[in-house]
Structures are given as C-alpha cells and as structure tokens.
Amino acid sequence: MPVRSSSSAAYIQSTSPSSNGVPSTRPTSLTIHPSALFSILDHYLRRTDAQHRVIGTLLGTRTDSTVDVKSAFAVLHSETDEQVAVDMDYHRAMYDLCTRVRPNETIVGWYSTGSDLNTYSALIQNFYSQETAPNQAVHVALDTGTEEGKGAGVKAYVSSPVGIFPKPENCVFVPIPCELRFHEAERSGREFKSIVDLLLSPNSSSNQTDLDVLASSLTDVQNMLNRVLAYVQSVLRGEVVGDKAVGRYLMDVLGTGVEEDGGWTAGLQDTLMVTYLANLVRSQAEVSARLALTTAA
C-alpha cells in the first residue's frame, strides 16, 4: 500500500537530527503469535508491484526483558533512492482503533518483509523508538522466501547507536532470540490444517486414508487420557501432591458423579431425555400452528 501524493506523510530525510536519545530499556528476547505473522503475510500479498517491501506496526506486551508480539497492522509508506515516507497520521489513527478493541496492547516495534537492513531501516527504527519510549522498539524481519536463494524465516532485532555523536541513520541492528508462541486454540488449528494439507497433498502416500488419520487422532487422545489417569492414580497413592486447580478442571470436564455406579449411563440418559422432550415440544408447537391456520381458513 503506497503513500498517496495527497496524504499527510512525514518525509524522513537522512539528515534529520534525532530529538530523543536512545531508550535505556532493551529487550533480550521476543515471542510472536501466529495472528501477527498472518497479518504481515496478508499485507505482503496485497502490496503493489512497485513495492519492494512493506512495513507495519507491532502491538503486544512487554516485560523488563521480553517482548510478546500479539498482533500487527499495516502502515502506508513508500521508498525511493532519495527518501522514505511514512504516513504517521494513518499509523496513529490505526493504533487508536486497535486500542479500543485490545486496550492491553501497546506499540512494541515495527515489522518489514525481506532481510535487507539499510539506512531507511535505521530511520524507521528511530521513529518507532520514539513511539515506544522509554522502552526500545523491536524490529521483526519476515523473509517470505520468494527471493531465489533465500529461505523463509523470522528474525528479531534491537538497535544500538554507532559513533560518539549518534545520528538516527547510524545504528547497528543486533539480533535477539525469536520464538513462535501458540495459544491452545491456535495449536489445535495448526494441527488440523496439517492433517488437511497431508490429505490434499498430491505427494502424500496413497495408503493414507481417512481411517488412518482418525486412528492417529484417537491414539493421541488415548495417550493424553493415559497421562491423566496415571497422574490421578499417583495422587491417590500419595506419591505426588495433587494440584487443586487440576482437580477442579478435571471435575468440570468430566462432570460430577463419575465415581458412582452408572454415572456415565445416567448422564447419557438425562441428555437423551432432554433432547427427546425438546423435540416433542417443537413438534407440538408446529401442530398447534398448523391447527390454528386451518381454523382461521
């Protein structure tokens, strides 16, 4: 998404002085969620042919040493050999909208596609460091793997000033560890997508059937149930100290009266009875409605 000629973009010249010093708080690691990566990839796919790379803002939370990137949004910008233009008004308007939906997330840095780090990257890093002050902004570089000889990957950086009198365009990008973090729902969706891709892949084995996939899933469920059963038995034997939170969660999942004789059967019968009564009430309502129409006619 290039910047329009009539936009309120602020042109960042390479000779612009820095108004603020380098923030003192520097993160040492970064975690990023799949939703943020999907937003970056979607922005890259929607770019124009004239755009070499796209940039945007990263939102999330941070501690003294760790940054957790949870979402991202695109920012309008354009680059030439002489200057780079970033639409700051658009950036701030989008941030205001995002804070209404996710008030706990703040600006933690910016992203770009590709692996090139140049003077313009240093200028954009300086701008976002002012947005995240007194904390330092992080930069996430997502390589899409579309260029020949370069593989896909994600890298995270922080900046370090260079020189006795550092300028915005004079800095070194220092890499920091980057980890992909999944929520439980995201992990389940990823596993489901992997199964679908395996079934739809033309290179997959012809012997792989739906029953094989189902058997693999049931095996995983059985292994998890065995782990839970082993934990409960070890707690009952007094080998380990039971966790009250785990016990309450198991009680909520499995329901009450499991230890009683016929507990599961009674629960199933209650469910079937409620379903039968609901269908009976629905049928009676339909008959009453038809009788009313017949009487009116």
C-alpha positions as a printed Julia matrix, in Angstrom:
297×3 Matrix{Float64}:
   0.0     0.0    0.0
   1.96    3.04  -1.18
   1.51    6.52   0.23
  -0.77    8.76  -1.8
   0.58   12.04  -3.07
  -2.11   13.93  -1.13
  -1.54   12.1    2.16
  -0.18   13.6    5.36
   3.02   11.58   5.22
   6.07   12.9    7.04
   9.17   12.53   4.89
  12.08   11.26   6.91
  15.3    12.63   5.45
  18.62   11.01   6.2
  19.91   14.35   7.51
  17.18   14.79  10.13
  18.57   15.14  13.64
  17.42   12.93  16.48
  15.26   14.7   19.04
  15.36   11.94  21.66
  18.13    9.79  22.99
  18.26    6.05  22.71
  15.91    4.38  25.22
  17.64    2.63  28.07
  15.32   -0.38  28.33
  16.41   -3.03  25.84
  14.61   -6.38  25.45
  16.68   -9.54  25.24
  14.1   -11.91  23.67
  10.9   -11.81  21.64
   7.87  -14.06  21.2
   5.44  -13.63  18.33
   1.99  -15.14  17.82
   0.69  -16.63  14.53
  -2.0   -13.94  14.22
   0.71  -11.3   13.89
   2.56  -13.33  11.25
  -0.65  -13.85   9.26
  -1.28  -10.09   9.29
   2.24   -9.45   7.96
   1.89  -12.05   5.21
  -1.53  -10.69   4.23
  -0.03   -7.19   3.96
   2.79   -8.55   1.8
   0.37  -10.32  -0.55
  -1.66   -7.12  -1.0
   1.32   -4.94  -1.89
   1.68   -3.26  -5.28
   4.21   -4.38  -7.86
   6.28   -1.26  -7.23
   6.79   -2.03  -3.55
   9.98   -3.89  -2.67
   8.9    -4.42   0.93
   6.08   -3.5    3.31
   6.24   -2.22   6.87
   3.81   -2.02   9.76
   3.36   -1.64  13.5
   3.68   -4.41  16.06
   1.38   -4.49  19.07
   1.76   -6.54  22.22
   3.01   -6.52  25.77
   6.44   -6.37  27.3
   8.32   -7.06  30.49
  11.75   -5.85  31.5
  13.5    -8.27  29.16
  10.84   -9.9   26.93
   8.52   -8.58  24.23
   5.36  -10.53  23.37
   4.03   -9.58  19.9
   0.33  -10.45  19.65
  -0.92   -8.52  16.6
   0.14   -6.15  13.84
  -1.3    -3.69  11.36
  -0.03   -2.27   8.08
   1.34    1.26   7.71
   1.37    3.2    4.46
   4.85    4.02   3.26
   6.95    4.44   0.12
  10.67    4.33  -0.53
  12.85    5.83  -3.22
  16.59    6.16  -3.65
  16.45    9.59  -2.01
  13.92    9.34   0.81
  11.4     7.23   2.69
   7.88    8.41   3.5
   5.78    7.05   6.38
   2.18    8.1    6.93
   2.31    8.88  10.64
  -1.29   10.09  10.85
  -2.51    6.79   9.43
  -0.28    4.93  11.9
  -1.71    6.79  14.9
  -5.31    6.5   13.67
  -4.94    2.74  13.28
  -3.36    2.49  16.72
  -6.3     4.37  18.28
  -8.72    1.9   16.67
  -6.71   -1.1   17.87
  -6.57    0.17  21.45
 -10.38    0.3   21.53
 -10.51   -3.41  20.72
  -7.38   -4.52  22.61
  -6.65   -1.9   25.29
  -3.94   -4.02  26.92
  -1.71   -4.0   23.83
   0.74   -1.18  23.16
   3.22   -0.39  20.4
   6.32   -2.54  20.84
   8.03   -2.02  17.48
   7.64   -2.48  13.74
   7.98   -5.13  11.07
   9.19   -5.33   7.5
   9.37   -8.04   4.87
  12.67   -9.13   3.4
  16.06   -9.36   5.01
  17.53   -6.01   3.9
  18.55   -3.62   6.7
  19.65   -0.22   5.41
  19.73    3.45   6.37
  15.98    3.75   5.93
  15.5     0.88   8.35
  17.53    2.82  10.92
  15.37    5.92  10.4
  12.15    3.95  10.82
  13.62    2.27  13.89
  14.34    5.7   15.36
  10.74    6.79  14.74
   9.29    3.73  16.48
  11.74    4.08  19.36
  10.19    7.5   19.97
   6.73    5.88  19.9
   7.74    3.23  22.46
   9.86    5.49  24.72
  11.19    4.96  27.34
  11.35    1.38  26.06
  13.27    0.5   22.94
  11.42   -0.62  19.83
  11.99   -4.07  18.36
  12.16   -4.86  14.68
  10.82   -8.1   13.18
  12.08   -9.01   9.7
   9.93  -11.61   7.95
  11.6   -13.24   4.97
   8.84  -14.65   2.78
  11.19  -16.98   0.89
  10.1   -15.68  -2.53
  13.58  -14.48  -3.48
  15.87  -17.03  -5.06
  18.48  -18.42  -2.74
  16.76  -17.17   0.44
  14.58  -19.27   2.69
  11.58  -18.2    4.7
  12.15  -17.19   8.28
  11.57  -14.66  11.04
  14.28  -12.63  12.77
  14.08  -10.06  15.56
  16.4    -7.13  16.19
  17.05   -4.24  18.52
  19.15   -1.23  17.59
  22.38    0.05  19.05
  23.77    3.55  18.28
  27.06    3.98  16.46
  29.52    6.83  16.88
  30.37    9.4   19.53
  27.5    11.63  18.42
  24.96    9.06  17.13
  22.52   10.07  14.43
  19.18    8.42  13.61
  20.59    6.82  10.46
  23.68    5.47  12.26
  22.85    2.34  14.21
  23.55   -1.36  14.25
  20.75   -3.93  14.36
  21.55   -6.53  17.0
  19.68   -9.85  16.66
  17.79  -11.25  19.65
  16.18  -14.69  20.12
  12.77  -15.0   18.48
  10.22  -17.69  19.42
   6.86  -18.54  17.89
   4.19  -18.92  20.59
   0.83  -20.66  20.14
  -2.35  -20.39  22.14
  -4.13  -23.7   22.65
  -6.77  -22.85  20.05
  -4.09  -21.8   17.57
  -2.18  -25.01  18.14
  -5.29  -27.11  17.52
  -6.0   -25.19  14.32
  -2.44  -25.69  13.13
  -2.62  -29.44  13.77
  -5.96  -29.65  11.92
  -4.5   -27.73   8.97
  -1.52  -30.07   8.89
  -3.87  -33.05   8.63
  -5.87  -31.41   5.84
  -2.69  -30.49   3.95
  -1.5   -34.06   4.28
  -4.72  -35.43   2.83
  -4.84  -32.91  -0.02
  -1.16  -33.09  -0.9
  -0.53  -34.86  -4.24
   2.74  -36.23  -2.87
   1.1   -37.89   0.1
   1.05  -41.64   0.3
  -1.88  -43.3   -1.41
  -2.21  -45.62   1.57
  -3.07  -42.69   3.86
  -6.85  -42.85   4.32
  -9.36  -41.06   6.5
  -9.41  -44.05   8.84
  -5.63  -43.79   9.28
  -5.9   -40.14  10.21
  -8.77  -40.89  12.59
  -6.78  -43.72  14.17
  -3.82  -41.39  14.68
  -6.03  -38.79  16.34
  -7.64  -41.39  18.6
  -4.21  -42.65  19.56
  -3.21  -39.15  20.61
  -6.39  -38.81  22.69
  -5.76  -42.18  24.31
  -2.2   -41.17  25.21
  -3.46  -37.98  26.84
  -6.1   -39.89  28.8
  -3.44  -42.35  29.97
  -1.33  -39.43  31.2
  -4.27  -38.02  33.15
  -5.12  -41.44  34.6
  -1.53  -42.02  35.68
  -1.46  -38.61  37.36
  -4.74  -39.24  39.24
  -3.6   -42.69  40.39
  -0.27  -41.31  41.63
  -2.13  -38.64  43.61
  -4.45  -41.24  45.15
  -1.46  -43.37  46.14
   0.16  -40.35  47.77
   3.22  -40.38  45.5
   2.74  -36.77  44.38
   0.92  -33.8   45.84
  -2.29  -33.12  43.98
  -2.9   -29.76  42.33
  -6.26  -28.28  43.31
  -6.54  -26.35  40.04
  -6.05  -29.54  38.01
  -8.61  -31.35  40.14
 -11.23  -28.64  39.65
 -10.56  -28.62  35.91
 -10.98  -32.41  35.69
 -14.19  -32.17  37.71
 -15.57  -29.54  35.32
 -14.62  -31.56  32.25
 -15.69  -34.99  33.4
 -18.71  -33.88  35.41
 -19.97  -34.99  38.81
 -20.93  -38.48  39.84
 -18.27  -40.21  37.79
 -17.26  -42.49  40.63
 -20.83  -43.62  41.25
 -22.08  -46.8   39.62
 -23.71  -45.99  36.33
 -22.69  -42.33  36.5
 -21.9   -42.04  32.81
 -25.0   -44.01  31.82
 -27.23  -41.82  33.95
 -25.75  -38.69  32.44
 -26.28  -40.02  28.94
 -29.88  -40.93  29.72
 -30.53  -37.43  31.07
 -29.13  -35.9   27.88
 -31.27  -38.14  25.69
 -34.36  -37.33  27.78
 -33.8   -33.59  27.43
 -33.3   -33.99  23.67
 -36.5   -36.05  23.38
 -38.54  -33.5   25.34
 -37.18  -30.65  23.23
 -38.17  -32.43  20.01
 -41.61  -33.22  21.48
 -42.24  -29.57  22.38
 -41.11  -28.47  18.92
 -43.47  -30.94  17.23
 -46.36  -29.88  19.44
 -45.72  -26.23  18.6
 -45.74  -26.99  14.87
 -49.0   -28.96  15.15
 -50.62  -26.14  17.11
 -49.53  -23.6   14.5
 -50.97  -25.68  11.64
 -54.25  -26.23  13.51
 -54.52  -22.51  14.07
 -54.02  -21.83  10.35
 -56.63  -24.45   9.46
 -59.16  -22.99  11.89
 -58.56  -19.46  10.56
 -59.08  -20.64   6.98
